[in-house]
Amino acid sequence: MKDRSTSTPPGRDANAKNVVVHIVSYKILTRIASIKMFWKAIVVIVACLAELSTGYWRGHNIYEMLNIPRPYPPRPNPR
């Protein structure tokens, strides 16, 4: 009885190992997700800068695709 109370109960080490594995996998997944969101944010910022500098999408339907109200009336298409 005494040695059983002083020793760690069976399964304690396995549970601790599982918790460590879960924490490490969670950190890896969150790091991958943050990197993906980081690159998505960079792509969106570059696209916005290109739109502001060139105005390529000004006559196109990117605002309808993204459901954004147009900040200015669309230009007539030059033909």
LINSUL-V750673 format. One record per residue. N is the residue number from 1. RES is the residue in one letter. SS is DSSP state (alpha for helix, beta for strand, coil for the rest). Layout:
n:N res:RES ss:SS
n:N res:RES ss:SS
This chain:
n:1 res:M ss:coil
n:2 res:K ss:alpha
n:3 res:D ss:alpha
n:4 res:R ss:alpha
n:5 res:S ss:alpha
n:6 res:T ss:alpha
n:7 res:S ss:coil
n:8 res:T ss:coil
n:9 res:P ss:coil
n:10 res:P ss:coil
n:11 res:G ss:coil
n:12 res:R ss:alpha
n:13 res:D ss:alpha
n:14 res:A ss:alpha
n:15 res:N ss:alpha
n:16 res:A ss:alpha
n:17 res:K ss:alpha
n:18 res:N ss:alpha
n:19 res:V ss:alpha
n:20 res:V ss:alpha
n:21 res:V ss:alpha
n:22 res:H ss:alpha
n:23 res:I ss:alpha
n:24 res:V ss:alpha
n:25 res:S ss:alpha
n:26 res:Y ss:alpha
n:27 res:K ss:alpha
n:28 res:I ss:alpha
n:29 res:L ss:alpha
n:30 res:T ss:alpha
n:31 res:R ss:alpha
n:32 res:I ss:alpha
n:33 res:A ss:alpha
n:34 res:S ss:alpha
n:35 res:I ss:alpha
n:36 res:K ss:alpha
n:37 res:M ss:alpha
n:38 res:F ss:alpha
n:39 res:W ss:alpha
n:40 res:K ss:alpha
n:41 res:A ss:alpha
n:42 res:I ss:alpha
n:43 res:V ss:alpha
n:44 res:V ss:alpha
n:45 res:I ss:alpha
n:46 res:V ss:alpha
n:47 res:A ss:alpha
n:48 res:C ss:alpha
n:49 res:L ss:alpha
n:50 res:A ss:alpha
n:51 res:E ss:alpha
n:52 res:L ss:alpha
n:53 res:S ss:alpha
n:54 res:T ss:alpha
n:55 res:G ss:coil
n:56 res:Y ss:alpha
n:57 res:W ss:alpha
n:58 res:R ss:alpha
n:59 res:G ss:alpha
n:60 res:H ss:coil
n:61 res:N ss:coil
n:62 res:I ss:alpha
n:63 res:Y ss:alpha
n:64 res:E ss:alpha
n:65 res:M ss:alpha
n:66 res:L ss:alpha
n:67 res:N ss:coil
n:68 res:I ss:coil
n:69 res:P ss:coil
n:70 res:R ss:coil
n:71 res:P ss:coil
n:72 res:Y ss:coil
n:73 res:P ss:coil
n:74 res:P ss:coil
n:75 res:R ss:coil
n:76 res:P ss:coil
n:77 res:N ss:coil
n:78 res:P ss:coil
n:79 res:R ss:coil
